[in-house]
Amino acid sequence: QVELAESGGGWVQPGGSLRLSCAGAGLSVVDFGWNWYRQAPGKERELVAAVGDNGGSYYPEFAKVRFTIARDYEKNEVFLQMNSLKPEDTAVYYCNARNLWGADYWGQGTQVTESS
């Protein structure tokens, strides 16, 4: 049974940093493309960062420079490093794993709150 578990969320001051982790159980990080999404209250879920199984990454404009997605094959985890956080980054952050054969797994989410 596949399970994804996010951790690392919490409260952070303006301009602060957080490192979110997504631990995968029942699958291997190397076999999937990985995404981080977020959903703020009253808004649709949006893509934050993506890394393909070939290692190529993608960031929407708001996340470029500030956010970095990375995989740790030894720990079987995926990370999202977030720097220079802003109030509009407040949201629940979800990790997502997908492969070419239709597998699509989601974690339960971790809350990130940026507040002064």
C-alpha positions, 0 to 999 in steps of 0.5 A: 500500500502506497502512502505519502506523508508530508511534514515540515509545515508550520508558522514562519515570519515574513521572509523566512524559510521552510523545508517540506518533506514528503516521505514515500512508503510502498513506492520508490522515489526514483520511479515517479515524477513528483509535484508539490501543490498548494491550496489556500482557503477559497482558492483552487489547488495550484502547482508549486513545483514539479520534478520529472522522473528524468530529473527535469524540474518546473516552477510556475513564475511565483515559485521561481528562485524562491522554491526548490524541489529535490529528491533524496533517493537514499531516504526515499523522500522528496523535499520542497525548500521554500525561501523568502516566504510571503503572506500569499504563500500561506496554504496547505501544501500537498505532495503528489507522485505520478507515473506514466502508467496512471498511478497518482498518489497524494499526501494528506497535506501540511499547513504553511502559515506565513504571519508577522 
